Amino acid sequence: MALKDLFERDVQELEREGILFTTLEKLVAWGRSNSLWPATFGLACCAIEMMASTDARNDLARFGSEVFRASPRQADVMIVAGRLSKKMAPVMRRVWEQMPDPKWVISMGACASSGGMFNNYAIVQNVDSVVPVDVYVPGCPPRPEAIIDGVMRIQDLVEKKSIRRRESEQYRGLLESYGIQ
Amino acid sequence: MNMNLSNEYVQQRLVEKFGDQVHSFEEPYGMLTFEAPKELNLKVLNFLFDDVHLQYRFLTDLTGVHYPGQAGRELAVVYHLHNLSAKHRIRFKVFTDIQTPDVYTATGLFATANWMERETFDFYGVNFVGHPNLKRILNVEEMDYFPLRKEFPLEDQTRIDKDDAMFGRG
């Protein structure tokens, strides 16, 4: 069958034969959204719920995110699970910087998102002041279902937002506000 | 070796050795607690460590306390000592003024004092004279104050989003 014949046939007829038409960007986004690998970044008790989200009962693997990578270089999404101390902040920033683009961040729980009960001299009051956060998951700690929902919201972002948004003026401005080249 | 240490015996031995210089003996919750001048801290610790019958060879804890109301003795350094074979614990305090918070280091006697004295320095600013590496250990190195001194409020005063009513106060 020549390419010319393909164009002359009905699209739905082709789909029945297993031939799909899409853009490369959409195909990549679809693949990427279904294999979001989180970086292991358990900081406190939230990490226990984060681990529970991968167990047999909750099974984050259904959505392709069960492989928590010990190396940030293999990870797509960082789940900041717990209160971030000021001393740990530069470490987290470095781990985030080591993750290859495109990358996403989930701020998990009250402490990561607002300092929670730790309103004191030692704790960063919002991890958003250290790395740009895509999704906030509320709770103290959030249940595994909430984390899975957070991951699925990241999947939405991955699928629906163009990865080229990172080349936009707005995104560059955001990176600049964090002092990132 | 004495397998049956009692608070009375330890107090008697300390008074025999140091006289009036050890004082303020108390037994909160049954644990012998006493005080000595800060210049004597190593002599007292050495005595408790070396004496054949006392043998307090485990420094369980070392920390500080800030009493802003006590002029001239604002900072306390508290040692918790343990005799493992006799299963007996005692608590020993020295006080220092806050202008020159110099206390001799116990690192020569207890290796574990290294970590705990750094922590006490980090939070209370007690200057342990002779410590091999007295710098901040838990807080960020750029911190320019001692956060557990009472004049520093615990909470971040720049935050306006935390409503007192939600925290059961005010």
Interface residues (C-beta under 8 A of the other chain):
Chain A: K86 K87 S114 G115 N119 N120 Y121 A122 Q125
Chain B: L138 N139 V140 M143 P147 F152 L154 E155 D156 R159 D161 K162
